[in-house]
Amino acid sequence: MTQLDVLYRYEVPPSEATALAVGRIREVYGVRQIAFDEASKTVRVEYDATRLNEPMIHQLLRGAGLDLVERVVLAAPPEPVPAAG
């Protein structure tokens, strides 16, 4: 099992119906955890990358009615090492 996290920023706080629909995403095989941060208007999804991928998670959240505006990069890629020469 390969666990990954993806973080999205949303514009409009979820309605009660949207929150319930997002809660049902937890039942999807491979989704491990969903956590909202209302202060920063973000939702973090932990998932099993052997079962799902990031576009699938995005589609599940959008299908539940969450108004996603951007994916937040959790870690910047490492700086390239300059070639010795």
N, C-alpha and C positions, 0 to 999 in steps of 0.2 A: 504494500500500500504506500502510495506517495501522497502525502498531505500537502496541499497548497492553500494559500489564502489569496483572496482577491478583494480589493476595496473599491467601492464606488461612492461617488458623491451624488446626492439627489437634490432636486430643487424644492419640490413641494413635499412637506411632511406627509407620510402615508395616512390615508383615512383608515377608519376601523376595518372596513371591508378589505382594503389593500393589506393591512397588517395581518389579518386572518389568512389571506391568500398567501402571503409571504411565509407565514407560519406553516402552511401546508407543504411548502417546498422542503421543509425538514424531512418529510416523509420520502423524498426522492432518494433512491439508493445511491450513495456516494456523497451526499451532502451531510457534513458532520456537524456544522454549527453555523448559525446566523446571528449576528450581533449588530444592533443599531447604536449609533452615537448621535443623539439628537442635537447636541451642542455643535458638532462639526458637520451635521447633516450627511453622515456617511453610514454605509452598511458594509460589514465585512462578512464574507462567506468563506468558511473552511470546507474544503472538499477533497475527495479522493481523486487524484489525477489519473488513476488507472481506470476510473469509471466515467468521469466527466472532464470537460475542458472549460476554459474561461468563456468562450462564446456560448456554450450551453448554459452556464450560470447566468450570464447576461440575459439570455432569452427567457430563462425561468423567472428572473426578477421583473423584467419588462412585462411578461405575460401575466404576472400577478398584479400589475398596475403601478409598480413603482416608477417614478419619473426620474430615471437615471440621466445625469448630464455629463459625467466623465468617469473614467477609470483613474484611480489614484495609484501612482507608482509607489509600491511599498519600499523598494530598495533600488537605488540607482545602480546601473551596471558598473562594474569595476573600470577604473581608468586603464587605458591601454598602456602596456609597458613599452617605453621607447626602445627601438632596436639599437644595440650596441654597434658602434661603428665609427 
